[in-house]
Amino acid sequence: MKLIDRYVYAVTEHFQKESKEDVGKELRANIEDMLPENYSDKDVYQVLEKLGSPRKLANEYNPRSRYLIGPGYYDNYLSVLKLVIGICTIVFVGIAILDWAFEPPVDGYTYGNLLNLFIELISAVFGGAIQGALWVTLVFAILERTTGEVDQVPFSNKKWTPDDLPEFPIDNKKKISRVETVFSMFCTVLFTALICVKPQLIAIYTKDDTGGLNATPFFDVERLQSYMVILFVFLVIQFGIFIWKYITGSWNLPLAIVNTIYNVAISILIIVMLSDQALLNTEFLSKIMQYTDGSAQTISTWMNTGKWVFVAVFVVISIWDSISSIIKSLSR
């Protein structure tokens, strides 16, 4: 009976709240009709295997024509799309405001400049929405095409069996916090937007003789451009993992393994980037020397120490996250 409960739960998760109960009752009745009298667990297993994956059966109950994003992921796609568009819009608008705050117009905030600011904010809203929609759609399209047939387990070529049913209810030890996932999405979008769109905002700010702000970027922007492709690749992978977490809601071994591989890869990338001496803007170091009593060697030593402390902390967090996810996925 527990296996039937898990199957019904998995199927009804694909429906709106108002229709879950009716679909669940109908499905349970259909399953019981297919079972012999005095059925065993083996009989239940065979019936569920014949019915196929919950996602496939849900599509048969609720058939709708979709194209780029298939029916198995469409509802999750809409949910994530709204979330990410909101995050991207907030981040892009925030960056536009920061850009104006740190680099105000030379002739002040005249009506014309305020109008330009308003136009930039509107552009940021549309830009954030378009970027969010683009990346979410791309990730879901990849997800749709890498999971094989609808009745196969996501990220696997293995045919679905009742053994793949999620626990009912989700084990709290394996549960993935949606708040944590959303916060991680926000931080990823913010970091990526700053690095890829406005890296010059990551800077040291000083006042000039007229009272205006001068920004000395931390990164050499031209050198940073050479990492853009790999950063975008990592962004897509990271979003794929976030979406996988968001959809499943709990840790499983394949997800934990992919998460671990990503943590190893991003740690290596961070080490490579911070080892690249040309990535640091030399003017940034000079500016720090100008406002401190330290020598070039002392400041350079501080910077190197700070970089490797950051790397050490990042690697430790990545190791902890990887081990924790694997332990949770294996917990019973």
C-alpha positions as a printed NumPy array, in Angstrom:
array([[  0.   ,   0.   ,   0.   ],
       [  2.882,   2.325,   0.737],
       [  4.13 ,   1.922,  -2.84 ],
       [  0.709,   2.933,  -4.175],
       [  0.688,   5.983,  -1.9  ],
       [  4.1  ,   7.022,  -3.166],
       [  3.024,   6.577,  -6.779],
       [ -0.191,   8.562,  -6.347],
       [  1.732,  11.281,  -4.536],
       [  4.32 ,  11.471,  -7.338],
       [  1.621,  11.739, -10.017],
       [ -0.513,  14.334,  -8.236],
       [  2.54 ,  16.548,  -7.696],
       [  2.157,  17.489, -11.372],
       [ -1.327,  18.952, -10.818],
       [ -2.777,  22.114,  -9.355],
       [ -3.916,  21.942,  -5.744],
       [ -7.612,  22.018,  -6.627],
       [ -7.394,  18.928,  -8.841],
       [ -4.916,  16.84 ,  -6.84 ],
       [ -7.506,  15.136,  -4.663],
       [ -9.8  ,  14.114,  -7.534],
       [ -6.925,  12.834,  -9.657],
       [ -5.518,  10.949,  -6.68 ],
       [ -8.824,   9.208,  -5.953],
       [ -9.34 ,   8.269,  -9.593],
       [ -5.801,   6.982,  -9.979],
       [ -5.954,   4.96 ,  -6.774],
       [ -9.218,   3.363,  -7.913],
       [ -7.71 ,   2.509, -11.309],
       [ -4.682,   0.896,  -9.692],
       [ -6.849,  -1.171,  -7.353],
       [ -8.978,  -2.312, -10.313],
       [ -5.833,  -3.565, -12.046],
       [ -4.759,  -5.581,  -9.013],
       [ -5.942,  -9.121,  -8.254],
       [ -7.668, -10.008,  -5.014],
       [ -5.3  , -10.535,  -2.106],
       [ -2.555,  -8.865,  -4.083],
       [  1.053,  -8.826,  -2.986],
       [  3.744,  -6.155,  -3.146],
       [  5.025,  -7.864,  -6.279],
       [  1.63 ,  -7.407,  -7.946],
       [  1.639,  -3.714,  -7.048],
       [  5.151,  -3.337,  -8.41 ],
       [  4.179,  -4.918, -11.739],
       [  1.059,  -2.751, -12.112],
       [  2.958,   0.459, -11.4  ],
       [  5.705,  -0.558, -13.798],
       [  3.05 ,  -1.101, -16.461],
       [  1.542,   2.344, -15.815],
       [  4.933,   3.964, -16.312],
       [  6.548,   6.989, -14.73 ],
       [  4.388,   9.425, -12.749],
       [  5.362,  12.224, -15.113],
       [  4.207,  10.243, -18.14 ],
       [  0.911,   9.293, -16.508],
       [  0.302,  12.875, -15.378],
       [  0.684,  13.997, -18.984],
       [ -1.981,  11.498, -20.038],
       [ -4.358,  12.832, -17.399],
       [ -3.653,  16.406, -18.385],
       [ -2.669,  16.451, -22.078],
       [ -1.617,  19.83 , -23.426],
       [  0.421,  20.676, -26.498],
       [  3.803,  22.18 , -25.677],
       [  6.839,  22.413, -27.824],
       [ 10.155,  23.801, -26.647],
       [  9.51 ,  22.752, -23.045],
       [  7.694,  19.448, -22.769],
       [  4.692,  18.75 , -20.546],
       [  6.759,  16.994, -17.908],
       [  8.62 ,  20.18 , -17.053],
       [  6.232,  22.905, -18.177],
       [  4.674,  23.725, -14.807],
       [  8.067,  23.759, -13.103],
       [  9.369,  25.856, -15.988],
       [  6.723,  28.515, -15.404],
       [  7.398,  28.539, -11.674],
       [ 11.166,  28.901, -12.082],
       [ 10.731,  31.391, -14.935],
       [  8.708,  33.775, -12.767],
       [ 11.203,  33.414,  -9.944],
       [ 14.31 ,  34.028, -12.043],
       [ 12.774,  36.911, -13.999],
       [ 12.004,  38.568, -10.67 ],
       [ 15.548,  37.996,  -9.407],
       [ 17.168,  39.216, -12.636],
       [ 14.971,  42.303, -12.753],
       [ 15.869,  43.257,  -9.172],
       [ 19.584,  42.688,  -9.805],
       [ 19.691,  44.604, -13.089],
       [ 17.739,  47.54 , -11.666],
       [ 19.986,  47.542,  -8.601],
       [ 23.118,  47.597, -10.757],
       [ 21.714,  50.461, -12.849],
       [ 21.047,  52.478,  -9.691],
       [ 24.516,  51.711,  -8.304],
       [ 26.069,  52.713, -11.605],
       [ 24.381,  56.105, -11.407],
       [ 25.169,  56.489,  -7.711],
       [ 28.885,  55.818,  -8.149],
       [ 29.21 ,  57.53 , -11.517],
       [ 26.77 ,  60.453, -11.391],
       [ 26.332,  62.795, -14.365],
       [ 28.94 ,  65.535, -14.575],
       [ 26.295,  68.259, -14.863],
       [ 24.221,  66.916, -11.958],
       [ 20.748,  65.46 , -11.795],
       [ 18.995,  67.693, -14.279],
       [ 15.556,  66.863, -15.668],
       [ 17.207,  65.456, -18.765],
       [ 19.532,  63.247, -16.732],
       [ 16.694,  62.062, -14.511],
       [ 14.757,  61.149, -17.642],
       [ 17.782,  59.184, -18.845],
       [ 17.93 ,  57.426, -15.483],
       [ 14.253,  56.51 , -15.77 ],
       [ 14.826,  55.157, -19.275],
       [ 17.822,  53.142, -18.064],
       [ 15.752,  51.682, -15.237],
       [ 13.026,  50.662, -17.67 ],
       [ 15.692,  49.139, -19.919],
       [ 17.12 ,  47.311, -16.903],
       [ 13.694,  45.852, -16.133],
       [ 13.273,  44.575, -19.683],
       [ 16.913,  43.499, -19.868],
       [ 16.635,  41.535, -16.631],
       [ 13.389,  39.904, -17.729],
       [ 14.82 ,  38.928, -21.111],
       [ 18.048,  37.588, -19.611],
       [ 16.144,  35.611, -16.992],
       [ 13.756,  34.151, -19.557],
       [ 16.629,  33.304, -21.899],
       [ 18.714,  31.412, -19.354],
       [ 15.817,  29.562, -17.745],
       [ 14.451,  28.522, -21.133],
       [ 17.905,  27.406, -22.249],
       [ 18.443,  25.305, -19.128],
       [ 14.997,  23.701, -19.343],
       [ 15.427,  23.032, -23.053],
       [ 18.722,  21.27 , -22.308],
       [ 17.085,  19.431, -19.425],
       [ 14.219,  18.356, -21.662],
       [ 16.592,  16.966, -24.263],
       [ 18.999,  15.217, -21.915],
       [ 16.421,  13.201, -20.004],
       [ 15.428,  10.97 , -22.906],
       [ 11.842,   9.751, -23.081],
       [  9.216,  11.112, -20.747],
       [  9.054,   7.83 , -18.848],
       [ 12.753,   7.892, -18.02 ],
       [ 14.38 ,   9.247, -14.907],
       [ 15.804,  12.763, -15.416],
       [ 19.533,  12.814, -16.221],
       [ 19.534,   9.088, -16.813],
       [ 19.019,   6.676, -19.692],
       [ 17.596,   4.115, -17.315],
       [ 13.99 ,   3.092, -17.897],
       [ 11.684,   4.068, -15.065],
       [ 10.725,   1.489, -12.44 ],
       [  8.762,   1.824,  -9.19 ],
       [ 12.095,   1.766,  -7.357],
       [ 12.591,   5.321,  -8.631],
       [  9.542,   6.662,  -6.815],
       [ 10.32 ,   9.476,  -4.373],
       [  9.809,   8.886,  -0.683],
       [  6.418,   9.925,   0.646],
       [  6.516,  12.286,   2.324],
       [  9.97 ,  13.676,   1.537],
       [ 12.463,  12.715,   4.218],
       [ 13.408,  15.871,   6.123],
       [ 17.025,  14.711,   6.124],
       [ 17.041,  14.808,   2.32 ],
       [ 14.865,  17.881,   1.886],
       [ 16.355,  20.84 ,   0.021],
       [ 15.311,  24.228,   1.337],
       [ 13.671,  26.276,  -1.405],
       [ 14.598,  29.452,   0.456],
       [ 18.245,  28.402,   0.316],
       [ 17.946,  27.556,  -3.379],
       [ 16.305,  30.894,  -4.205],
       [ 18.933,  32.795,  -2.198],
       [ 21.697,  30.923,  -4.022],
       [ 20.066,  31.809,  -7.344],
       [ 19.975,  35.469,  -6.343],
       [ 23.656,  35.491,  -5.333],
       [ 24.645,  33.731,  -8.559],
       [ 22.72 ,  36.208, -10.718],
       [ 24.149,  39.167,  -8.788],
       [ 27.731,  37.93 ,  -9.023],
       [ 27.408,  37.012, -12.705],
       [ 25.797,  40.337, -13.587],
       [ 28.525,  42.269, -11.806],
       [ 31.344,  40.254, -13.362],
       [ 29.915,  40.114, -16.878],
       [ 27.984,  43.374, -17.183],
       [ 29.552,  45.898, -14.809],
       [ 32.879,  44.553, -13.496],
       [ 34.056,  48.139, -13.053],
       [ 31.642,  48.497, -10.126],
       [ 33.85 ,  46.102,  -8.158],
       [ 36.332,  48.817,  -7.349],
       [ 37.873,  51.128,  -4.824],
       [ 36.176,  54.533,  -4.829],
       [ 37.966,  57.793,  -4.09 ],
       [ 36.944,  61.432,  -4.298],
       [ 38.593,  63.789,  -6.73 ],
       [ 39.244,  67.512,  -6.282],
       [ 35.713,  68.392,  -7.367],
       [ 34.11 ,  66.01 ,  -4.869],
       [ 33.209,  63.455,  -7.505],
       [ 33.872,  59.739,  -7.222],
       [ 36.645,  57.996,  -9.101],
       [ 36.445,  54.232,  -9.447],
       [ 39.531,  52.057,  -9.749],
       [ 38.327,  48.571, -10.788],
       [ 39.653,  45.533,  -8.963],
       [ 39.851,  43.514, -12.178],
       [ 41.614,  44.206, -15.42 ],
       [ 38.461,  44.327, -17.54 ],
       [ 40.182,  43.271, -20.767],
       [ 41.795,  40.27 , -19.096],
       [ 38.495,  39.354, -17.466],
       [ 36.91 ,  39.125, -20.916],
       [ 39.023,  36.05 , -21.66 ],
       [ 37.141,  34.161, -18.934],
       [ 33.644,  35.147, -20.063],
       [ 32.876,  32.022, -22.09 ],
       [ 33.826,  29.637, -19.305],
       [ 31.946,  31.78 , -16.781],
       [ 28.807,  31.574, -18.918],
       [ 29.201,  27.794, -19.18 ],
       [ 29.467,  27.538, -15.409],
       [ 26.439,  29.811, -15.061],
       [ 24.324,  27.498, -17.219],
       [ 25.493,  24.439, -15.282],
       [ 24.856,  26.171, -11.958],
       [ 21.346,  27.142, -13.028],
       [ 20.749,  23.58 , -14.171],
       [ 21.662,  22.339, -10.693],
       [ 19.485,  24.99 ,  -9.038],
       [ 16.543,  24.009, -11.216],
       [ 17.134,  20.32 , -10.519],
       [ 17.106,  21.084,  -6.786],
       [ 13.99 ,  23.2  ,  -7.16 ],
       [ 12.132,  20.481,  -9.059],
       [ 13.114,  17.469,  -6.965],
       [ 12.966,  19.19 ,  -3.585],
       [ 15.205,  16.53 ,  -2.047],
       [ 18.709,  15.162,  -2.415],
       [ 19.313,  12.037,  -4.46 ],
       [ 22.612,  10.421,  -5.374],
       [ 22.818,  11.601,  -9.026],
       [ 22.088,  15.187,  -7.939],
       [ 24.658,  14.978,  -5.154],
       [ 27.297,  13.61 ,  -7.543],
       [ 26.677,  16.352, -10.119],
       [ 26.751,  18.94 ,  -7.33 ],
       [ 30.093,  17.558,  -6.138],
       [ 31.585,  17.571,  -9.64 ],
       [ 30.457,  21.169, -10.081],
       [ 31.979,  22.18 ,  -6.739],
       [ 35.307,  20.636,  -7.735],
       [ 35.219,  22.333, -11.152],
       [ 34.287,  25.783,  -9.829],
       [ 36.977,  25.516,  -7.139],
       [ 39.574,  24.783,  -9.819],
       [ 38.323,  27.731, -11.89 ],
       [ 38.534,  30.071,  -8.894],
       [ 42.09 ,  28.925,  -8.177],
       [ 43.098,  29.408, -11.824],
       [ 41.548,  32.868, -12.018],
       [ 43.062,  34.103,  -8.769],
       [ 46.44 ,  32.681,  -9.774],
       [ 46.329,  34.847, -12.896],
       [ 48.365,  37.898, -11.907],
       [ 47.207,  39.764, -15.011],
       [ 43.597,  39.579, -13.823],
       [ 44.245,  42.089, -11.053],
       [ 44.241,  45.717, -12.147],
       [ 47.675,  47.179, -11.378],
       [ 46.104,  50.594, -10.805],
       [ 44.073,  49.075,  -7.985],
       [ 47.265,  48.129,  -6.165],
       [ 48.733,  51.579,  -6.797],
       [ 45.612,  53.248,  -5.441],
       [ 45.818,  51.234,  -2.218],
       [ 49.475,  52.187,  -1.856],
       [ 48.529,  55.82 ,  -2.328],
       [ 46.13 ,  55.758,   0.628],
       [ 48.178,  53.557,   2.968],
       [ 51.67 ,  53.616,   4.355],
       [ 52.492,  50.155,   3.048],
       [ 55.13 ,  49.463,   0.445],
       [ 54.371,  47.777,  -2.855],
       [ 55.737,  44.495,  -1.534],
       [ 53.695,  44.711,   1.667],
       [ 50.463,  45.512,  -0.162],
       [ 51.147,  42.749,  -2.673],
       [ 51.708,  40.29 ,   0.176],
       [ 48.434,  41.338,   1.8  ],
       [ 46.593,  40.922,  -1.476],
       [ 48.05 ,  37.476,  -2.111],
       [ 47.287,  36.381,   1.437],
       [ 43.727,  37.637,   1.086],
       [ 43.281,  35.793,  -2.21 ],
       [ 44.438,  32.471,  -0.825],
       [ 42.423,  32.856,   2.359],
       [ 39.382,  33.383,   0.129],
       [ 40.318,  30.303,  -1.914],
       [ 40.757,  28.229,   1.246],
       [ 37.374,  29.307,   2.626],
       [ 35.69 ,  28.684,  -0.736],
       [ 37.205,  25.208,  -1.054],
       [ 36.261,  24.269,   2.516],
       [ 32.665,  25.388,   1.917],
       [ 32.587,  23.436,  -1.359],
       [ 33.916,  20.298,   0.334],
       [ 31.38 ,  20.642,   3.131],
       [ 28.533,  21.17 ,   0.658],
       [ 29.611,  18.149,  -1.398],
       [ 30.008,  15.791,   1.548],
       [ 26.779,  17.012,   3.117],
       [ 24.787,  16.495,  -0.098],
       [ 26.131,  12.957,  -0.567],
       [ 25.405,  12.019,   3.055],
       [ 21.865,  13.393,   2.774],
       [ 21.257,  11.539,  -0.487],
       [ 22.314,   8.248,   1.118],
       [ 20.394,   8.732,   4.36 ],
       [ 17.431,   6.451,   4.992]])
